[in-house]
Amino acid sequence: MNSLRARLLAATAVLLLAFIGLTGVALETAVSERADQAEHDRLQGLSYALLGSAEITEDGSFKVAPRVLPESDLTRPDSGLYAMVLDENGESIWRSPSLLDPLELDTLPAVGEWQFMRIYPGDDTLITLSFGFRWVTDAGTDYRYTLVVAEDARTFIKQMQRFRGVLWTLLSASALILLIVELFILRWGLAPLRRLARNLANLQAHEKRRIEGRYPDEIQPLVSNLNTMLSNDQARLTRYRNALGDLAHSLKTPMAVLRGLAEDDKLEESQRHGLRTQLARMNDILDYQLQKAAAAGKRSLAVSIAIAPVARKLARALTKVYAEQGTRFEVHIPDTVKAPIDEGDLTELLGTLMDNAAKYGDGEVEVRAEMRDGDLCLQIDDNGTGFGEGSTERLLERGVRADTSREGQGLGLAVAAEIVRSYTGDITLTRCEKGGARVEIVLPAE
């Protein structure tokens, strides 16, 4: 889960659901206890009313006249409200007309004790309240009784079920609404990060080298540091290139003096030839090292540039260079193909490979490029004799040449390989359909 919004939303959802669940359980428990207490109080009031209207004879008989029963439901058979009195042995000695069969209790309360419980006779559920008491007659006879009042719990259970349904429906709706609100809050809160991401993407798509706009206090230091890094990166690259240019310029005079010595008639031809050869080698090595050091390489937040204009510009220039050979350059690159590569590196890379293809080809050079899964894929073909037999990997090493019949130091492919590797890309040497050489390059998007 790499998304910050997904992480925050998941964490919030877990906490919210836990809170809603605990709240629902707490409310349900509180209401259930309050309902039980209300039922207890109601049955207790009925018990007091029954005791107030009861008569006990000298022989211990418990009597309540039907006309003085405190609830009319006690007079209707199977009405749902019941009462009975048990003796000390648990035998029923009186029951209300509504109770057709005596109830069975597992335990009897002690004298003065109230016992609130539920029993399940048959398929019914009854809420019962039992009270143990003693009755002393005028003659001093002491009797021990248990008064039991009971009520059908089906109405109570249905009310609690309706309450639970309403409670959990409202809580679920509340949780859903809160999650939706939280989603909008997260979207609003993370909007600066999305704006920063868009600005960073714009750095690669445009020539901007600075992140514009104001951001929240938590993000502004990051933006400031990124701007500083971009500025320093560009300044450092410019400084390096200027220093290398100065170095190349400072070496021109000593190299010119040595070239003059190479043409001195006082020296023997063999000495002049050896000196010219070494000077050419020094010049090639110097060019190679300067190009290698000047390569910008892969940089963070590099600007994406179009490949086609650079390739066409090089094709026009090389067409003039190889005008005598009549070399034809064909560039098949859509204008939409772009990649985050330094323009100087791209020019050096394409220029080197296109020059090699023209030099060792037979008058035809094709350059193609496309975006494949976000990666830049370059392809340079010629119609020459190709790279020959054997492994082509060694041709990417400095000083190794496939064709020694022409001038050169074997540095072109090595320079190209260095640039490609600096962008963590791959370069492959193969044979094309025309039978000539093909150089394939893949520069990854990341």
N, C-alpha and C positions, 0 to 999 in steps of 0.2 A: 504494500500500500504506500506508493510514493507520493500521492497527492496530499498536500497539507489540508485542503478542504475536506477530503475524504476522511483523513485521520481525525480532524476536529469534529466533523459531523458524526463519525462513529463513536468517538468518546462521549460527545454530548448525548447521542441517542441512548447509549448504555446507561449513563447517569440519569437521564430523564426517565427511561423505562423503569430503572430501579426505584427512582423517587415516586413515580406514579404507582408502581406496584406496592411499595411500602405504604404509601398514602391510602391506596384502596383497601389494603388489608387492615390498616389502623381504623379507617372509617367504618368498614364493615364490622370489625370487632366491637368498636364503640357502640354502634347502632344496635348490634345484636345484644350486647350486654344491657343496653338501655331498654330494649324491648323486653328482654327477660325480666328485668327489674320491674317494668310496668306490669307485666303479667303476674309476677310474684305479688306485687302490691294489690292488684285486683283480686286475686284468689285469696289473699290474706284478709282483705275487707269482707269478702264473702264468708270466710271462715268465722270471723268475729260476729257477723250477722246471724249465722247459723247457731253459734253458741249462745247468742243472746236470746234466740227464740226457742231454744231447746228445753225439754223437761226430762228429768231422770227420776224414775220411781225408786221406792225403797228396795225393790228387788234388782235394781241396776239397769232397768230397761231405759233405752234412749228414745225419746219421742219428739218429733217436730210435726206440728199440724201442717198439712199441705197448704192451708189457707194463709199461713204465716211464713211460708218460705220466702226468703228475700229476693229470689229471682224466679220469674215465671218459667224460664227454660228448665228449671229443676222439676217442674211438674209435667213436662211433655216427654214422653218416652223417646229415648235415643236422640235427644235434642242437641247433644254436643257439650252440655254442661252437666256435671255429675257431682254427687256428694255421697259419702257413706261414713259410717262410724264402725270401728273395730274394737273388740274388747282386748284385754291384755294378752289373750292367746292368739290374736290375729283373726278371730272369727267375726264375720259381719253381723252386727246386731241391728243396724239400720242403714237404709240407703234411700236416696231420693227416687221418686217415681220415674225420673228420666233414666236411671241406671237399671238396666234389665238384668245384667249379670255382675256379681261383685268383682272388683278389681283385685289383682294379686300384687302385693308389694314384697320385694325381696327383703327389705329391712324396715323396721318400725322405729320412728324417732323416739328419743327419750322424752320424759315429761318436761314440758316447757321448750322443747326444741322444734324448730321449723325445718322441714325437709323438702326442698324444691328439686324436682327431677322429672325425667321423661320416661314413660313406659310405652311398650309396644304390644298391646293385646291384639292378636290377629294381624290384620293388615293396617290397623289404625296406629296413630301416634297421639298420645295424650300427654299434656303437661299437667303434672300433679303437684299439689302442695299438701304435705301431711303435717299434722300438729299433735304432739302428745300432751295429754292433760289428765288431771285427777279431779274427781268429783266426790265431794263428801256430802252425804245426805244429812237431813235433820237428825236422823238417829245416830249419826256418827260413823255410818258405813262409808268406807273409802273404796272408790272404784277408779280403775286406770283405763283410759280410752285413747283411741287415735282417730282424729277427724281427718278425712281425706276429701279434698275437693279437686276436681279434674276438669279439664277443658280440651276439646278436640283441637289439635295443633295444626290441622290442615289450613285453616285460614291464616294462622300466624306464619306458617311456612311459605304460603303463597305470597304474603306481603313481603317477607324477607327476600324471596326470589325476585319479585318485581323490583325491590329496592336494589338488589345486587345487579340486576340487568341495567337499570337506569344508571347506577353508580359507575359500573365498568364501561358502559357506552359513553357517558360523559367524560370519564377519564381518558378513554382511548381517543375520543375526538379531540380532547385537550392536548394529548400527547402529539397527535398528528399535526394539529395547528401549530404547536410550539416547535415541532421539527421543521415545518415549512418556514416559520418565522426565523428559526435558527439558520436555515439554509440561506435565506436572504441576508441575514446579518453577516454570515460568513462571506457571502459573495461581496457584500459592501466592504467588509473589513479587509478582505484580501485583494480588493481592486487595485491598490497601489502596487502590489507584487505583480499582478497581471500587466499593469501599465509599464512597470520596469522591464518585464520580459519582452513586451512589444518594442520598447525602445532599444533593448539589446539586439533584438532581431533586426531593427531598422539600421543599426550600426553596420550590419553585414550587407544589407540591401542598398544602402546609400553611402554617400561620401562623408557622412557625419562622423566625427571622431569624439563626440562628447554626448553624454546623456543629459537631455534637457528636462526642465520641470522641477517642481518642488514635491517632496515626498514627506510622509510622516516622520516624526523624530526618530523612530526606531529604525527606519530604512535610510534616512538621509546620510548617515555616516558611511553606509555601504556604497551609496551612489557617489559620494565625494571621493571615496577611496578608488572606486572603479574609474572615475574621471582622471584621477591622478595617475593611476596605472596606465591608462590609455595614452595620456600625455607623455609620460616618461618613456613608454615603449616606443612611441613614434619619434621622440627626441633622440633616444638611444640608437635607433636604427639609422636615423639621419646622420647622427654623429659618426657612427661606424662607417657609413658609406662615404662621408666626406673625408674621414681619415684615410680610407683605402684609396680614394681618388687622389689625395695628396701624396700618398706613398707611390702610386703609379706615376704621378707627374714628376716626383723627385727622382725616380729611376730612369726617366727618359734621357737625361743628359749623360749619365754614365753609360747607358746602353748605346747612345749615339756615338760616344767616343770609341767604344769597343767596335762598333760597326765600321767606323772610319779606319781603325787599325786593321780590321779584316780586309779592307780594300787597299792597304798599303802595298805598293809594288816592291818595297824592300824585302817583304816577307816572301818566302817560297809559296808556290801555289798550294802545296799540301798543307802548309801551316795556315794559309788563309782559308782553305776549305774546312779544316778542322775548327778554326775559330768561328766561321760562319755557322757551322753545324751546331756548335755548343751555344752560340748566341741564340739561334732559333729555338733550341731546346730550352734555354733559360727563359726566353720570351713566352713559350708555350706553358712552361711550369708556372711562371709568374701569373699569366692570365688565368690558369686553372685555379691557383690558390686565391687570387683576388675574387674570381667568380664564386668560389666556394665560400669565402668569408663574407662576401656581400649578399649572399642569398638570405632573404629574410626568414625563410622557413615558416612553419606553421605557427600562427600567433592567435591568441585569444581575441575573439570579437573582430576578426579580420573582415574587411569589406569585400563583399561578393562583386566580382567584375565579370563582364561579358567576355567570352572566349573568342567569339567570331571576329570582332574588330582587330584584336591583336594578331590573330592568324592571317587575316586578309592583308594587314599592313606589312607583315613579314613576307607574305607571298609576293606582293608588289615589289618590295625591295630586292628579294632574291631573284625575281624574274629578270631584273636589270643586271644583277651580278652574273647570272648564267645565260645571258642573252645569246652569247656566241654558240653555246651548246643547244639553244632552243628548248630549254627545260620548261615544261608547263606545270604550273601549280594549281591544283583544284582544292578548294576549301568547301567542305560540306558540313557546316556547323550552323544550327539554328541560332537566331539572335537571342532566344530565351535561355540558352545554356549559360549558366553563370556558376562561379565557384569562389569560395573565400581564399583566394591565392594572391600573393603580392604580384603587382603588374610587372615589376622588374624580373621576378622569378619566372613568371609565365613567359615573358619575352625571351629570356635566356634559354628556358627549356625548349620552347617551340623553335626558336631560332637555331639552336644547336642541332636538333633532330631534323628539321627541314633542310638545313644546310648539308648535313650528312647524307640525307636521302637524295638531294640533288647531286651531290658529289659522286656518290657511288651508284646512283640509279642510271637509267637509260633514257632520261628525258621526261619522265612522268612522276609526279609526286602528288599524293592525295592525303589530305588531312581531314579527319572526322572527329567529332566529339558529340557526346550525348550524356544525359543524366540518367543514371541507372540506380534506382533505390536510394536516391539522394547523393550518390557518389558520382564524381566526374570521371568519365571514361574517354581517354584520348587515344587516337590511332593514327600513326603516320606510316604510309605505305610508299614503296617505290617499285619500279619495274626492272631493277638491276639483277645481279646474280645472287643476292641474299647474303646471309651470314656464313654460308659454307657449312661443312659437316662438323660434327662434334658439339660439345657443350657451348652454349652461348653465354652462360653466366660469367665466364672469365672475361668476356668482351666489356663487361661493366667495370672492370678494374682499370685503374689508371695505367696508361702506357701500352695496353694490349690492343692490337689492331687485327681486323679480319682481312684487310687488303693492304699489303705493304707496297703495292706498285704505285701508289699515289702518295703525295706529300701529306704529312701530318704526324702528330705525336701520340695519337690514340687517346686523346683526352676528352673528346666530345661526348661520348656515351658515359664516361665517368662523371663528367660535370652534370649531365642530365640525371644520372642515378643519384648523385648527391642531393640534387634539388628535390627529387621525388621522395627520397628517404627522409629529408627534413620535414616533409609533410606526412610522414608515416604512410606513404603510398607504396604501390608495387609497380615495377617496370618489368616487362617481359619482351624478349626478343624471339620472334617467330618468322614464318614465311607466309606471305600473303597469296591470294589467288593468282596474281600475275606472275608468281614465281620469285618476286623480289623480297626485300626485307620488310618486315613489319615490326614496329615498336608500339607496344600497347602499354598504356599507363592508366592506373586507377588511383585517384586521389580521394580518400574517404571524406565523407561530410563531417565526421566528428573525429 
